[in-house]
Amino acid sequence: MSETQMIEWVHFERSGYFPLPVEPLYDLKVAANLIPMHYPSLRKLLSRHKAQFPARYRRSTGGRRIRLLSASEIRRIRPMVIDETNPDHIFKAFLRPRV
């Protein structure tokens, strides 16, 4: 299934599951917890992969910009960081041989 065909579903207690009309967006602090990785590491990964993860911002109080990631982008970053084949989900960075 391609990324454009992926549908997020939300559960309502009385009505059951319904598709969300828009893909959810998360700020970088929440995204770092969902991946899981440290906030500065996520910022560095995003700066290295600018072409894959274009910047998307919202304005907060005081006019500060807050970077957002979509749920599909978080799903693409997670396998880049975590070794899913290992039952303990050891981070790939720890599996690299040291020189």
N, C-alpha and C positions, 0 to 999 in steps of 0.2 A: 504494500500500500504506500503510495507516495505521500510526501509531507502535506500536500494540498488537500488530500483526501482524508487525512486524519481528523477525526471529530472528537471534541471533548464532550463528555457526558456529565451531567450533574444529577444528583439524586434528591428528589423531594419526597418526604415521608408519605404523603397521601397519594401522590400521583405517579410515583415511580421515576424512571430515568428519562431525561430529555436532553437533546443536544444543546450545547451552548451556542448562541449565535456568533460569538467572537471568541477567539482563542485567549485564554488568560495570560496576563503579563505579570511578571514579578520583578521587584527591584533586586539589585545585585546582592544585598545582604540576605534576602530570603532565598535567592537562587543559590548562593554559596552553601546554605544549609541543606537545600534539596539535593545538591550534586553528590556528595558533600566535599567541600574544600574550603580553604581559607579565603577570605575576601580579597586580600592583595594578590593571591595566586590566581583567582578568577579574573581580576582586572588585567593581569599580565597575559593570561591565556587569550583573553578577548583582544588585546592589543596586537598579539602575534597572529591572530586569525581574523583580521579585519574584514577580509573578503567573505569569509563564511558567516560572520556574525556582524552585520551592519548595525551601527549605533541607532538606538531608538530611545528618546528621552521624553520625560514629562516635567512640567514645572511644579515645584513645590512652593511653600510659603517663602517669601523673600526673593522669589525669582530664581532659586537654585535649580539646576537641572539634575534629574535623577535618572540614571540609565536603567532601562528595562530589558528583560529577556522574556521571550515567549516560552510557553511550555514545550513546544517542539525543539527550540534551541537548547533548552535544558536537557531534553532527552538525547540530543546529539552530543552535548558536551560530556555527559556522564560516562559513556563508554571510552572517551578519550582519556579520562582520568582514573577510572576504576577498572580493575581486572575482574570482569563478571564471571570468568570461568573458575576463579578461586572461591571456595565456599566462604572464606573469611573476607572477601572483597578487599584484598590488600591493594593499596594504591600502586599503580604502575611505576611511579617514580621510585619506590623502594625496591622494585624488581630489577631495575637497570643495573648492570654490572658497573662497579666503580673502577675508575682508571687510576 
